[in-house]
Amino acid sequence: MNDQPPQPPTFWQMLQSVLAAAFGVQSGKNRARDFGHGKPSQFIALGLLFTLCFVLTVFGVVKLVLYFAGI
């Protein structure tokens, strides 16, 4: 039997969960781990950071396409 207390998710596991949730492909096992042992504030912070990076990336790609299109 496993007598060790459950460990909170690592940074990489949380990042993987945030990315999977963004694309809607989170597994039930990971979701249960996150809700059972993760801190909501950490997931919220990672989610906001991911959203900011995503928006800035899309903005940069659009600016780059418009630049090369001569607009």
C-alpha angles and dihedrals in degrees: 000000000000109000096171118106113249114269121230114247117273123240091261092049090050091048090050090050092050092049092046091049091050090057094038097241102112113147120232092238093055092043091053090049092050096048093042101046110010128095113240093218091060093051091047091051092048091046092052091046091050091048092050092049091047094050092047091049093051090046091051093048092050091049090049093049092048091049093052090044089057095239 
